[in-house]
Amino acid sequence: MRRIMLTVAYDGTNYCGWQIQPTGITIEEVLNQALSHLLREEIHVLGVSRTDSGVHALGNLCVFDTETRIPAEKICYAVNQGLPGDIVVQKSEEVPLGYHPRKCNSEKTYEYVIYNNRLPNPVERLYSYFFYMPLDVDKMKQAAVYLVGEHDFKSFCSARTQVENTVRTITALSVERDGCRIRIRVSGTGFLYNMVRIIVGTLIRVGTGYWKPEHVKEILEAKDRQKAGPKVPPEGLTLQVIRLEQDPWELQRARTLQFGSQKNDPAEYSASERKAADGEDTGADE
C-alpha cells in the first residue's frame, strides 16, 4: 500500500464544491471516479481545503491510498487523460502512509478578484465579482491591517459554522488595484466557513465609504456575524496555494526519532480519517 499526494487545479464553475454532495457533481467525486478507473481499484481522495460551490483552485491538495505500481510522479499525466478540461492534476508524489496534509501545519493563500467598473465584462464574469460603485483601495488597505494576526473571527464566519474555536491567524492580507480589477489576497494558517468572502464583503463596505477603516476593529470585537459585511459571491475566489511547513518525509523521520516506528493499517487509517473529515467544519470555502 502506498499513499499519493496530488496538487489539483480546477475551475469550480460547474461543480458543487470539493466535497461529495447528494445533490450535484463535485471535484472529489470526479477525481475518485477517474483514479478508480485508471488504477482499477476503489479510490477515495482526502482533500485539504473543501472549497465551496463555484470557488476555483490553482493548488489544492489531496491524498489517497493505492496498490498501484505506477511511479507516483507519472500518475498525474495518466489521470489527466480521464479528467474533464476544468480539472487538472498539476503534480503527484508519494508521501508516507500516515501522512495527511490537513493534519500538518500549513499556510493557505486565497485571492478574491473584484471587477470594479461601471459596466460588467462578460469575459470576467466567472472569475470575478462585478461591483459598479467606485472603491477606495487605500481605505480598504487601512481596514485590512486590523485583520492581520491572531483574532477571534466569529464575526467573519457563516452562522452555519459548527466549530467551537473561532480563533484564527491571518499572516498577510493585501489589497491591490490592477486596472478595473481589485485583487484581495489573504494568507493564513486556517480559515472558517465563508471567512474570506465575508472579509471581502466587509472591505467593500469600507471602500464605498459606508464604514471607516477603523470600524473593522469594532466588528472583530463584537464577535457577531450581523456586524460584518455581506458574503460576496463565490466566483471571484481562488485558492492559490497551500504551503506545507515541513516536507512529508522529513516530518516522518522526525516523528520516528521522537516516538519510534509505528505500525499502521493503511486501510483502517484511511477509514478513520474519512470519518473524522466528515465531522470537521474547517477547510470549507474559506
C-alpha positions in Angstrom: 0.0 0.0 0.0 1.2 3.5 -0.9 0.0 7.0 -0.2 0.0 9.5 -3.0 -0.5 13.3 -2.7 -1.9 15.3 -5.6 -1.8 19.0 -6.3 -5.0 19.8 -8.1 -6.2 22.9 -10.1 -9.8 23.4 -11.1 -12.4 25.8 -12.4 -15.2 25.4 -9.9 -17.9 27.0 -12.0 -19.7 23.7 -12.9 -19.2 22.0 -9.6 -21.0 21.9 -6.2 -17.7 22.4 -4.4 -15.0 19.9 -3.5 -16.7 17.6 -1.1 -19.1 14.9 -2.3 -22.8 16.1 -2.1 -26.0 14.2 -2.7 -27.4 16.9 -4.9 -24.7 17.6 -7.5 -21.3 16.7 -9.0 -18.2 17.7 -7.1 -14.4 17.8 -7.6 -13.9 15.0 -5.1 -16.4 12.7 -6.9 -14.8 13.3 -10.3 -11.3 12.6 -9.0 -12.5 9.4 -7.3 -14.0 8.2 -10.5 -11.0 9.0 -12.7 -8.5 7.5 -10.3 -10.6 4.4 -9.7 -10.9 3.8 -13.4 -7.2 4.4 -14.0 -5.9 2.3 -11.1 -8.6 -0.4 -11.3 -9.3 -0.2 -7.6 -11.7 1.8 -5.4 -10.1 5.2 -4.6 -11.3 7.8 -2.1 -9.3 11.1 -2.0 -9.0 13.1 1.1 -8.8 16.8 0.4 -7.1 19.6 2.4 -9.4 22.5 1.5 -13.0 21.7 0.8 -13.8 24.7 -1.4 -17.4 25.8 -1.8 -19.6 25.6 -4.9 -18.2 27.9 -7.6 -14.9 28.5 -5.9 -11.7 27.8 -8.0 -8.3 26.5 -7.1 -4.8 26.5 -8.5 -3.2 24.4 -5.9 -5.5 22.3 -3.6 -4.0 19.2 -2.1 -5.4 15.7 -1.5 -4.1 12.2 -0.7 -5.2 8.7 -1.4 -4.0 5.1 -0.8 -3.4 2.7 -3.6 -1.8 -0.7 -4.5 -0.6 0.5 -7.9 2.9 0.1 -9.1 2.7 3.2 -11.4 5.5 5.6 -10.5 4.0 8.3 -8.3 5.2 11.2 -10.5 3.6 9.6 -13.6 0.1 9.3 -12.1 -0.7 13.0 -12.8 -0.1 12.5 -16.5 -2.2 9.3 -16.7 -5.2 10.5 -14.7 -5.4 13.8 -16.6 -6.3 11.8 -19.7 -9.5 10.8 -18.0 -10.4 14.1 -16.4 -12.5 16.9 -17.9 -10.7 20.0 -19.0 -11.7 22.1 -16.0 -9.8 19.8 -13.6 -6.1 19.2 -13.9 -3.7 17.4 -11.6 -0.6 19.5 -11.5 1.6 17.2 -9.5 1.6 13.7 -8.0 4.1 12.4 -5.4 4.4 9.6 -2.9 4.2 10.5 0.8 4.5 8.4 4.0 1.4 6.2 4.7 0.5 8.0 7.9 0.8 11.5 6.3 -2.2 13.8 5.7 -1.5 17.5 4.9 -4.7 18.6 6.6 -3.3 17.4 9.9 0.0 19.2 9.4 1.0 22.9 9.8 0.4 24.8 6.6 -0.4 28.2 5.2 -3.1 28.8 2.6 -3.4 31.7 0.3 -6.6 32.8 -1.3 -7.2 35.6 -3.9 -10.5 37.3 -4.5 -11.0 39.4 -7.6 -13.4 42.3 -7.8 -14.2 43.7 -11.3 -14.7 47.4 -10.3 -16.2 49.2 -13.3 -19.3 51.0 -14.4 -20.3 48.1 -16.7 -19.6 44.3 -16.4 -17.2 42.4 -18.6 -18.7 39.1 -19.8 -15.3 37.5 -20.1 -14.6 38.2 -16.4 -18.0 37.0 -15.0 -16.9 33.5 -14.0 -13.7 34.6 -12.2 -14.6 37.9 -10.5 -17.3 39.8 -8.7 -18.7 42.7 -10.6 -19.1 45.8 -8.4 -20.0 49.1 -10.1 -19.6 51.6 -7.3 -16.1 53.3 -7.0 -14.0 51.7 -4.3 -11.3 53.5 -2.4 -8.4 50.9 -2.3 -6.3 53.0 0.2 -9.1 52.8 2.8 -9.5 49.1 2.1 -5.8 48.7 2.8 -6.1 50.6 6.1 -9.0 48.4 7.2 -7.1 45.2 6.2 -4.4 46.0 8.7 -6.8 45.3 11.6 -7.4 41.8 10.4 -3.8 40.6 10.3 -2.7 38.5 13.2 -4.4 36.1 15.6 -8.0 37.1 16.3 -11.4 35.7 17.1 -13.1 35.8 13.7 -16.6 34.9 14.9 -18.0 38.0 13.2 -16.5 36.7 9.9 -17.8 33.2 9.6 -21.1 31.8 8.5 -23.8 31.2 11.0 -23.7 27.5 9.9 -20.2 27.1 11.3 -20.2 24.4 14.0 -16.6 24.7 15.3 -16.3 25.9 18.9 -13.0 27.7 18.5 -13.2 30.6 16.0 -9.7 32.0 16.7 -7.7 32.0 13.5 -4.4 33.7 12.3 -4.1 35.7 9.2 -0.5 36.1 8.2 -0.9 38.5 5.3 -3.7 40.5 3.7 -3.2 42.8 0.7 -5.5 44.9 -1.4 -4.2 46.0 -4.9 -5.8 47.6 -7.9 -4.9 46.3 -11.3 -6.9 48.4 -13.8 -10.5 47.5 -13.4 -9.6 44.6 -11.1 -9.1 44.8 -7.4 -7.2 41.8 -6.0 -7.5 40.9 -2.3 -5.0 38.2 -1.2 -5.4 36.6 2.2 -2.9 34.1 3.7 -3.5 32.3 6.9 -2.9 29.1 8.9 -6.6 28.2 8.9 -9.9 29.7 7.9 -13.6 29.4 9.0 -16.5 28.7 6.7 -17.0 31.6 4.3 -14.4 33.7 6.2 -12.6 35.1 3.2 -15.8 36.0 1.4 -17.2 37.8 4.4 -13.8 39.7 4.9 -14.1 40.8 1.3 -17.7 42.0 1.7 -16.6 44.0 4.8 -13.7 45.6 2.9 -16.0 46.6 0.1 -18.2 48.4 2.6 -15.1 50.3 3.7 -14.1 51.0 0.1 -17.5 52.6 -0.6 -17.2 54.9 2.4 -20.1 53.1 4.2 -17.7 52.3 7.1 -14.5 53.9 8.2 -11.4 51.6 8.2 -11.2 51.6 12.0 -14.7 50.2 12.2 -13.3 46.8 11.3 -11.7 46.6 14.7 -15.2 47.1 16.3 -16.5 44.3 14.1 -13.8 41.9 15.3 -14.5 42.8 19.0 -18.3 42.3 18.5 -17.9 38.6 17.7 -21.3 38.9 15.9 -21.9 37.8 12.3 -24.5 40.5 11.9 -22.0 43.3 12.5 -19.8 42.3 9.5 -20.3 42.9 5.8 -22.2 40.7 3.4 -20.8 37.4 2.0 -19.7 38.1 -1.6 -20.4 35.5 -4.4 -18.0 32.5 -4.8 -16.9 33.1 -8.4 -14.3 35.7 -7.5 -12.4 33.4 -5.1 -9.5 31.2 -6.0 -7.3 29.0 -3.7 -3.9 30.0 -4.9 -1.6 27.7 -2.9 -1.2 25.6 0.2 2.3 25.8 1.6 3.3 22.9 3.8 5.5 23.9 6.8 7.6 20.7 6.5 8.5 18.1 3.9 6.4 15.0 4.4 9.4 12.6 4.5 11.3 14.9 6.9 8.3 15.1 9.1 8.1 11.3 9.2 11.8 11.0 10.1 11.4 13.5 12.9 8.4 11.6 14.3 10.2 8.3 14.1 13.1 9.7 16.0 10.8 11.1 18.7 8.3 8.2 19.0 9.9 5.2 17.3 8.4 3.2 14.5 4.7 2.8 14.4 2.6 0.1 12.6 -0.5 1.4 10.9 -3.0 -0.5 8.9 -3.4 1.9 5.9 -6.9 0.9 5.1 -8.0 1.3 8.7 -6.2 4.6 9.0 -7.9 6.0 5.9 -11.3 4.9 7.1 -10.8 6.8 10.4 -9.5 9.8 8.5 -12.6 9.9 6.3 -14.8 9.6 9.4 -13.0 12.5 11.1 -13.1 14.6 7.9 -16.9 14.2 7.6 -17.3 15.7 11.1 -15.0 18.7 10.5 -16.1 22.2 9.6 -12.7 23.6 8.8 -11.4 24.0 5.3 -14.7 24.7 3.6 -14.9 27.6 1.2 -12.7 29.6 3.3 
